[in-house]
Amino acid sequence: MSKKKSQNNYVPFLLLCCCLFLFACQRGSYAVDERTISPDQSEDSTLTPIDIQYESFQKVIGWLTEDEILIHIGNTEGHELLTYNIFSGEKNTIYNENLAILSVEINQSRDKILLQEVSETQSRLTVITTDGLTVQSTPFDYSSYVTLDWNPTDNNTVFISHYSFDHVQESEMIHVYVWTIDENTLNTRDIPSLSPKWYSANVYLYIDELETNAMYIGDIRDDREDMLLNMDISDFFLSEDTFLGVVESDIQDNVVHLFHEYPFLVGDKVLSIPKVTINDYPVKPHLTQATRNGKIYGVIPEYSFALEEDLGNFSLSYLDFENEEIEEVMELSEDAPIALSPSEEYLLYGWRFEYIIDLSEQRMIPLLEEFN
């Protein structure tokens, strides 16, 4: 792994902005407030639990509106996607198939859904509207989970990526495809990352996961090699044109810096947090942002540790880059993903987004009573 541990080296990176224009021209047990989970309560501000069987619950996919979420349920007989109003309790099945649903992604406009479906005889990618109407479908010869990244500025393009192992070469490979939905074409792209991220309609960013561990920028309109941007950034968070780069401190071994840029490549502010590592490599904290240049929340460790040795303690925190402050909201039971609602009033939390956090009252509410 090649790293240059110098905070000063980050400055020249900002000078590379011209490249973009050339391309784009376990502490924390928490108490659940049982007053908030009664289905008999009818106040508009009362969160209502989901009335579905625990055994069929797969996960919450994410937010569709300020008060509606998308839920995936399924069993051996088939899988469904349904919408659910967290206040009224109203739910509506929008998609039902005998195939198993694996990966699901909601687009930036929250009006279309991409899903990967598999069975013993077929595997396909399907795009539907939030009303359940099929927009496009294509066979896809891979029957395990894929990583999806829907272009936030062009609803017609999606990155689809997955690992494979070459038994002849005895090496790992990463396969990345660009699906152009309206034309229904799948084109391969030589990107050594399982999670490339769209920055614009054509420009993308990624960390090379196979060789350099460095950050690169590319353009799908160009067949030239992707351009190296930075050797110091070990990972990043990208939400529309808000960019957070994770950079190890060259002064304190137990600290990483979160460099905030809005817009991308225009340096702004920095926050420092305890460093968590796996195999001596820094781990990016779970982060979320719901609106352009909106609030950013993170699951932040309370001390530095290695995941091979410790599970750590974490808190949900508001990252105030303007004032360069971290404001703790509440303790969390574990390090798990979060997703902020469009209203910035609630957060989905958990490996299946099985909890909702009321940010104003700092309460965690289970979506199913079995998680209480």
N, C-alpha and C positions, 0 to 999 in steps of 0.2 A: 504494500500500500504506500502510495506516494503522497506525502503531506508536507505542506510548508506552514509550520505553526507560527505565523506572524500576523498579528492584527494589522500591521501597517501594510501588508500585502493586499489588504482588502481595498485600499484606496485606488490602486491602479485598475482594479476591477470596475470601479465606477466609470473610469475613463473609456471603458469598452462600450459605452452606451451607443456609440456610433454603429457597433456591430448589429445591434437590434434593428436600427433603421435600415441597415443594408439588407437585413433578412426580411423585414416586415414591410418596408416602404409601405406490618399490615396494621396501621394505626387506625384509625378511622372507621370504627364501627359507627354507623349513622342510625339515627332514629327516624322511622317513617311516621309521618303524621297521619294517623288513621282517620282523622276527621275529613281528609281530602279524598278518600277513596270509596265513599258510599255511593252506590248507583242510584239511591233514592233521592239524593240531593239534586236540585234542579237549577241552582243559581248558575248564571252564565259563566262565572269565574271559577266554578268548581270542576276540577278534573275528574273525569269518569273512567273507571277501569274497563278493560276490554272484556267483554263477555264471550270468550272463546275457550275451547279446551286447551289446557296447558300442553298436552301431548302433541297437538297439531301446530302449536306456535313455533315458527322458525325464527323470524326476527322482524323488527321494524326497519324498513328501508330508509325512511327519511321523511322530511316535511314536504307536503304539497302546497299548503297554504298556512296562514298564521295559526289555524286551529285544526288542521286536518293532516293526518299522517298516512303513509302507505305501509301496509302490513303484509307479510308473506306467511301464509300458513300452508300446511301440507302433511300428507301421510302416504302410505303405500298405494292408496287409491287415486291420488292426484294432488295437484298443488293449485293454490289460489293466490291472487293478489286482491286485497280489499282496501278501500279507503275507510278511515275512521276519524270521526270528529271527537277530539279529546274532551270537549265540554258537554255536548249533547248525547254522546254515546252512539250516535247514528253511524252505522257501518253499511258499506255497499260493495258487493263483490263485483270487480270489474274484469277479472280474467280468471278462467278456470280451464285447466288442461290435464290430461292424464300423464303428461310428461313431468319429470322433476325439474323444478326451477333451481338453478344454482346461483349465478351472479346476477345482480339487478342494479341498475343505475338510473337515477332521475336526471333529466337534463336541466340546464341552468334556468330555463324559462318555467320549469315545473309543469309542463303541459304534455310531456312525452316520457315514456318509460322504456328502457332497453333491458331485455332479459335473455339469459342463456338457458336453453331448455335441452334436456337430455333424456334418452331412454336406452334400452338395450339395443335398439335398432337405428336410432337417429340422434343427431345433435344439431341444434340450430340456434340462430340469433333472431330475435323478434323485437320489433319496435311497435308499441301500442300507444294510443292516446290515454289520457287519464279517464276517459269514458270506456276504455276497453276495446276500441276499434283498432284493428291491425293496420299499421302504416306500411311495414315492410318486413320481410322474413328471408333468411338465407341459410343454407346448410353450412355448418362449421364443424370440421372434422376434429373435434377435441371434446372429450367427455368428462373432463375434470374442471375445477374452478378456473376462470380466467379473471384477469384484472381489466377493468373498464375505465376509460377516461373520456367523457363526452366533451367535445369542443364547446366552450362557453359562448363563443361568438359565432359559431357556425353549427347549427343543429344537424347538419348533414354529415358530419365527420366524427368518428369515434376511434380511439386507440383500443385495440384488443390485444392483450399480451399474456403469455404463459411460459413456464419453464418446460424443458424436456431434457433428457439425458441421452447422450450419444454413447451407446455401448461399445461401438467400434473405437472411437477416439477416447472413450472414458472421460468425457468432459460434459459439463453443464452447458446448455444452450438456452437462449432466450429468443422467443419468436414474437415479433410485433407486427400487427396488421393495422392498416388504415381502412376502415369500412366507410365508403361513401354511400350513405343510405339511399338517397334519391336515385342514384345510378345503380345501386345494388352491386357494387364492385368491392372486392377485397384485395388490397395490394400489400405486399410485405414491405417492411422498412427495417433497415439494418440499424437497430438501436439496442445497445447492450444494457437495457434497463427494463425491469418488469413494470415500472410505473412512470413512463414518460408523461409529462403534463403539457397540455395545450396552453400557450400564452395568448395567442391570437388565432385568426382563422387558418394561418399557415405555419406559424412559428411555434416551436415546442422546446421544452427544457427537460433535462434529466441528469441523473448521477450515473456514471459508468459503474455498473455493479460487477463487471467481470474482470476488469483490469486496473484502471487508473484510480477509481473512486473519486474522480474529479467531475466538475459540473460542465455540461456542454449545452450548446444551443444549435438548433437545426431548423430547416425549412423544407416542407414537403414538396415545394416547387423546385427544389434544387437537388441534384444528384451528387453534388460535391460532398466531401467529408464534413461532418458536423464540426463546429468550431468550439475549441476549448475556451471556457470563460473563466474558470477559477479552480485552483487546486486546494483552496482552504475550506470551501463550503462542503461539509460532509453530507448534508441533506437540506431540504427546503420545504416550505409550505407556500402554496400559490393559490390565491383566491381572486379571480378576475385579475386586476393589475396590482394587487397587494402581494408583496413578496417578503417572506421571512427566511433568511439564510442561517443555518446552524454552523457556527464556527468555534472550534476549540480555542480556549484561551492559551496564549503562549506565556502567561505569567503564573496562573493558578491551574494546577493539573486537575482540580476537581470542579472546574467551571466551564460552561459553554456560553457563548454569546448568541443572542438572537438579533440579527441585523434586519431592521425594518426598512423596506423601500416602498414608497408609494409616490408616483408609479414606479414600476420595475426599472432598476438601474439608476434611480435617483435616490441617493443615500439620504436617510432620515435620522432615525434614532436607534439606540441599542439597549437591550435588557440582558442581564446576566442571570443564569439559573444554575443550580447544581447539575453536574454531569452524571448521566446514567450511561453505562456502556454494556455491550455484549461482544464478547471476543475482542475486547479492547477498542471497540468502535463505538462512537457516541450514538445514542438513540434519540431520534427526534421526538419531542413531546407531542401528545395528541392536541391538536389545535382546531379551532373552528371560527368561521366568520360567515354571516348570513347575507350581508348586503355590501355593495361596493364601498370600500373605505369605512366599513362599519366596525363595531366593537369586535375585539378578538379575545376569546377565552382559551385557556389551556389547562391541561392536567399536568401540574408542575410538581416535581419531586421536592421533598423537604430536605434531602441531603444527597450527597453523591455516593453512588454504589455501583457494583457490577451485578448484572442480573443473574449471573451464574452463582452468586453467593447470597443474594438478598432480594426480597420482593419489594422492599422500600415502603415509604409512606408518601401519600400524594394528596394534593389539595386542588380543588377547582379554583382557578384564579383569573381575574380580569387583567389583561396585559395593556396597561396604559402607556403606550409608546410616546404619546405627546409629552407627558410629564416624566417619562422614564421611571415608572413605578409599577410594581406588581401588587395588586390588591386581592388578598385571599377572600374567597366567597364562602367556602365550606370544605371540611375534610371529606375525602373520598375513601372508599373501602379498598380500591385497587386502581391500577393504571389501566384505563379502558377508553375507547373512543367516545367522542362527544359530537353533537350536532346542534347548532343554535337555530332557533326558530326565526322565521322572517321578521317577526315583531321584536326580536331580541329580548323576549321576556321569559322564554323557557328553553331548556336544553334537553335533548335526548342523551342518555348516558348508559353505558354498558356494552358488553361484547355483542349483545343482540339488541341494543338500544331498548332494553326492557324497563328502564326507569325514565321518568321525567323529573327534571329539577326546576322548581319554581324559583327563579333568580331573585325576585323581589322579597320573598319570604324565606329564602335559603332552605327550602324543604325538598326532600327527595321522595318521589311518589312512585310506587310500583305500578306498571301497566297491567299486570296480572296479579291476583291476590297470592298466587303461589310464590311470587318473588318477595312477599312481605316478610 
